[in-house]
């Protein structure tokens, strides 16, 4: 029922403008959009995650050296 009322409203709106339904249904051509491609590293781990792991290992190594000295 709601869809029928909306359909009648669309017909009434298009006829109020002086256009026909066929003129209102014209499809505009699609405009190409630039999309950035994101590649997945071959190692399976992101650069940020690798940097966090290396930083954590260096902090652990520094803590071990400090305790040993």
N, C-alpha and C positions, 0 to 999 in steps of 0.2 A: 504494500500500500504506500509506504514511504517512497519507494523507488518510482512508483507511478506518479505521485504528486511532484517529485523532483523532475521527472521527464516532462510533465505538462508545464512546469515552471520554466524549463529550458526552452520549450517551444514557444511559450508566451514571450519570453525575454528576447528570443531571436526574431520573432515577428514584430515585436515592438521597435526594434532597431531598424526594421525594414530589410533584413537579410533573410534568406531562406535557410532551411536546415542544411542543405548541401553546401552553401557558402560558409556556414558556420563550422562545418566539419573539415575544412581544408587543413591539411597537415603541412606544417612548416618543415623545411629541410633541416636536417641535423647539422649542427655546427661541430667540427672536430675540436676535441678538448685535449690539451696536453696533459699527460699522465706520467709521473715519475716512476721509473721502474726500480724496484728494490731487489737486489740480488742477495741470495742466501750464501754465506761463506761456505767454502768447501769443507772446512774443518767441522762444521756443525755447531760452532759456538760463536756468538756475536763478539765484536771487538770490545764492547763495554764490559761484558762478562769476563772476558779474558784479562782485561786490565784489573778488574776487581780481584780475580784469583791471584794474579801476580803480586798485586799490592798486599794482599793478605799473607801470602807466602813470605814476602820480604819483611813484613812486620813481625811475623812469627820467628823468622831467622834472627832478626835483630834482638828480639826478646830472649831467645835462647843464648845468643852470644853475650848478652848483658848479664844473664844469670851465671854463665860459666866463668865470667871474669871477676 
